[in-house]
Amino acid sequence: MKTETEIRMDGMNALIQALGLVEAERFLMAISRERFNYTEWRRTRLPDVSIEELARLANLEAEKNNQLFGEK
C-alpha cells in the first residue's frame, strides 16, 4: 500500500505528464479557487459505465501511454 505522500507524488507526476508543468499548475490553481465536491463530480462527470468497464478503459490508456513513452 502506498503512503499518502507517494500517492500525491504519483498524482502530481500524472498531472504533469498529461498536461505539462504549466497547465498542471493552472489546473491546481483552478481547483483551489473553487469549491470542489468530488462526490458530485464523480456522479456527474464520469461516464455512466461500470467500474469494470472504467478499469478496462483506464488500463487501455495506460498501455497506450506505456507504448508512447517506452515504459514497460
C-alpha positions in Angstrom: 0.0 0.0 0.0 1.3 3.4 -0.9 1.7 6.2 1.6 -0.2 9.4 1.2 3.0 11.2 0.1 3.6 8.6 -2.6 0.0 8.9 -3.9 0.4 12.7 -4.0 3.7 12.4 -5.9 2.2 9.9 -8.3 -0.8 12.2 -8.8 1.4 15.2 -9.5 3.6 13.3 -11.9 0.4 12.1 -13.7 -0.9 15.6 -14.0 2.4 17.0 -15.3 2.8 14.1 -17.8 -0.8 14.6 -19.1 -0.9 18.4 -19.1 2.7 19.7 -18.9 4.1 21.6 -16.0 2.4 25.0 -16.6 -1.0 23.5 -17.4 -0.8 21.2 -14.3 -0.2 24.3 -12.2 -3.1 26.1 -13.8 -5.3 23.1 -13.1 -4.3 23.0 -9.4 -4.9 26.8 -9.1 -8.4 26.4 -10.7 -9.3 23.6 -8.4 -8.1 25.5 -5.3 -10.1 28.7 -6.2 -13.5 27.0 -6.4 -15.4 24.7 -4.0 -14.9 21.2 -5.3 -17.2 18.4 -4.4 -15.6 15.2 -5.5 -18.7 13.1 -4.9 -20.8 15.4 -7.1 -18.1 15.5 -9.8 -17.8 11.7 -9.7 -21.5 11.3 -10.1 -22.0 13.8 -12.9 -18.7 14.0 -14.8 -17.5 10.4 -15.3 -19.1 8.2 -18.0 -22.0 6.1 -16.9 -20.2 2.8 -17.0 -19.5 0.0 -14.6 -16.3 0.1 -12.5 -15.1 -2.9 -14.5 -15.5 -1.0 -17.8 -13.9 2.1 -16.3 -10.9 0.0 -15.2 -10.7 -1.6 -18.6 -10.6 1.8 -20.3 -8.0 3.1 -17.8 -5.8 0.0 -18.5 -6.1 0.7 -22.2 -5.0 4.3 -21.7 -2.1 3.1 -19.5 -1.0 0.7 -22.2 -1.1 3.4 -24.8 1.0 5.7 -22.6 3.5 3.0 -21.9 3.9 2.4 -25.6 4.2 6.1 -26.3 6.8 6.8 -23.6 8.6 3.5 -23.9 7.9 2.3 -20.4 7.4 -1.4 -19.5 
